[in-house]
């Protein structure tokens, strides 16, 4: 996944039921952007890249065994 822009953040939060204005979307995008940049070199190589929710289910199943 690439660094989200404010428009993408706004759409994601609206889908999640937490609407906000464009200024807040820009602040969120700017604050999480460095994390996306830091993971860029390993993007696509982590098992959670495909589906974060499934990753947690798999990890929990391994722990319960």
N, C-alpha and C positions, 0 to 999 in steps of 0.2 A: 504494500500500500504506500502511496506517496503522501507527502505532506498535504493535509487538507487546507483548502482556502476558506475564507469566511462564509462564502455561499454554501459550500458543502456542510460546514458545521451547522449553519442555520437549518438546513434541510434535515440533517440527522437529529437535531434536538427537537424539531417540530414533530418528526415521526415518533420520537420517544415520548412525546407529550409534554415537553418542557420548552415551550416557545420563548424566544427572546428577541430583542432588537438586533439590528446589524452591528452596532457598536460592541455589544457583548460577544457576538459571533467572531468579530475580528480579534478581540482580546483572547478568546479561547484558542483560535487558530494560531495566534502568535505565541501563546504559552505552551502549546503541545507540539508545535512545529519542530523544535530542537530534538525532541524525543524521536520523531519520525526520521529526522536527518541522521541521528545516531544509529538507528537500526537499518538504515539504507544498505550498508555493506552486506548484511546477512538476510535481507528481505528475500522471502521465497524459500529459505532453507530451514525455517523453524516450523515445527509441526502445528503450531497454533495459527500460522498465517492463513490457513484455509478456512477454519471455522473455530473461533475462540470458544464457543459454548461446548462444542464436541470435545475440544482439547481438555477442558475441565472435567467432563464426564469420564474420559479415558483415564486421566490422572487419578481421579477419585476411585475408579474401579481397581486400579493397580494398588492403591493404598489399602483398600478394603480386603484384598486377597491376602 
